[in-house]
Amino acid sequence: MITQAQSPTQPELIYPESDGQPMADNTKQFRWIVTIKEGLEWLFQDDPNVFVAGDLLWYPTQGNNVTRAAPDAMVAFGRPKGDRGSYQQWKEGNIAPQVVFEVRSPGNSQTEMDKKLVFYDLHGVEEYYLYDPDKADLSGWLRGRERLDVIEQMSGWVSRD
């Protein structure tokens, strides 16, 4: 009698829908997050292939549920509208969100914000915007040939998308 060895089955990897972190640290930050996200929803309301989300976990790599981010607002062109528990890039035509917004809170360290910029750069974001409501300061980065580069003049800036 011949018996075939069965390969052990790997348990299905879970991609959590929550990181346990609050969406905002205060009412001002929350108001700006909602304003930006809802403004994006309004801007793209007639395009069924533009997905807009706020505070949604984005997993860029299949098989890795540790590498993730939850942008305050994000836009993915070429992806259908609809509800999702998380944005699993490999299930989204391997399309990274092209535009990401963060609203800085008093609790954000510069190191934390730098890590976010590196993450977005590494994972293919085309435009990244950071708004500091306490300073009324908007900063932006636009993908150049190899990386996200600072947008020098934000006054009057219009996104290319």
C-alpha positions in Angstrom: 0.0 0.0 0.0 1.3 3.4 -0.9 0.4 6.4 1.2 0.8 10.0 0.1 2.1 12.5 2.6 -0.3 15.3 3.1 1.2 18.8 3.3 0.1 20.7 6.3 -2.4 23.3 5.5 -1.5 26.8 6.4 -4.2 28.7 8.3 -5.7 31.6 6.3 -3.9 34.8 7.0 -6.2 37.4 8.6 -6.0 41.0 7.6 -7.5 42.9 10.5 -10.0 45.7 9.7 -8.9 47.7 12.7 -5.5 48.7 14.2 -7.1 49.8 17.5 -6.0 53.4 17.0 -8.5 56.2 17.1 -9.2 58.0 13.8 -8.5 61.4 15.4 -7.0 62.8 18.5 -9.3 65.7 18.8 -12.4 67.4 17.3 -10.3 69.7 15.1 -8.4 66.9 13.5 -11.6 64.8 13.1 -13.4 67.7 11.4 -10.6 68.1 8.9 -10.4 64.4 8.1 -14.1 64.3 7.5 -14.0 67.5 5.4 -11.2 66.2 3.2 -12.7 62.7 2.8 -16.2 64.0 2.1 -14.9 66.6 -0.3 -13.1 63.9 -2.3 -16.4 61.8 -2.3 -18.2 64.8 -3.7 -15.5 65.6 -6.3 -15.6 62.0 -7.6 -19.3 61.2 -7.0 -20.1 60.7 -10.7 -17.1 58.4 -11.4 -17.9 54.8 -10.5 -14.2 53.9 -10.8 -12.8 56.1 -8.1 -12.7 54.6 -4.7 -12.4 57.1 -1.8 -11.9 56.0 1.8 -11.0 57.5 5.2 -9.1 55.7 8.0 -9.2 52.4 6.1 -6.3 50.0 6.6 -4.3 49.5 3.4 -2.3 46.3 3.0 0.1 46.7 0.1 1.5 43.1 0.1 -0.3 39.8 0.0 0.9 37.4 2.8 1.9 40.3 5.0 -0.6 41.6 7.5 1.9 43.6 9.5 2.9 46.1 6.8 0.0 48.5 6.6 -1.2 52.0 6.9 -4.5 53.8 7.6 -4.4 57.1 5.7 -6.8 59.7 7.0 -8.1 59.9 3.4 -7.1 58.1 0.2 -8.1 57.9 -3.4 -7.7 54.9 -5.7 -8.4 55.7 -9.4 -9.5 52.7 -11.4 -11.1 50.9 -8.5 -14.9 50.7 -8.1 -16.8 52.4 -5.3 -18.1 50.2 -2.6 -17.6 49.0 1.0 -14.5 47.3 2.1 -13.2 46.1 5.4 -9.7 46.9 4.3 -7.9 47.8 1.1 -6.0 44.7 0.1 -3.9 45.9 -2.9 -3.6 42.5 -4.6 -7.4 42.2 -4.6 -7.6 45.7 -6.2 -5.8 45.0 -9.4 -2.6 45.7 -7.5 -3.4 49.4 -7.7 -2.0 51.4 -4.8 -4.0 54.4 -3.7 -2.6 57.2 -5.9 -3.5 60.1 -3.6 -3.2 60.1 0.2 -4.0 62.8 2.8 -2.9 62.9 6.4 -4.1 65.5 9.0 -1.5 66.1 11.6 -2.5 66.0 15.3 -0.6 67.4 18.3 0.3 63.9 19.2 2.1 63.1 16.0 5.9 63.1 16.3 8.0 64.2 13.4 9.5 60.7 13.3 6.0 59.2 12.9 5.2 61.6 10.0 8.5 60.8 8.4 7.7 57.1 8.6 4.4 57.7 6.9 6.1 59.6 4.0 8.6 56.7 3.6 5.8 54.1 3.6 3.7 56.0 1.0 6.8 56.6 -1.1 7.9 52.9 -1.0 4.4 51.6 -1.8 3.7 53.8 -4.9 1.5 56.7 -3.8 1.6 59.3 -6.5 0.6 62.3 -4.4 0.8 62.8 -0.6 -0.6 65.7 1.3 -0.1 66.6 4.9 -2.3 69.2 6.6 -1.5 70.7 10.0 -4.7 72.4 11.2 -2.9 74.1 14.1 -0.5 75.9 11.8 -2.9 76.1 8.8 -0.1 74.5 6.8 -0.4 72.3 3.8 2.6 70.3 2.5 2.6 68.1 -0.5 4.7 65.6 -2.3 4.4 64.5 -5.9 6.0 61.4 -7.4 8.9 62.2 -9.6 11.0 59.8 -11.6 12.1 57.8 -8.6 10.4 59.0 -5.5 7.9 61.5 -3.9 9.4 65.0 -4.2 8.3 68.1 -2.3 5.9 70.4 -4.0 7.7 73.6 -3.5 4.7 76.0 -4.0 1.4 74.7 -2.5 -0.4 78.0 -2.9 -2.6 77.6 -6.0 -1.5 74.0 -6.5 -3.9 71.8 -8.4 -3.5 68.0 -8.5 -2.8 66.5 -11.8 -5.4 63.7 -11.1 
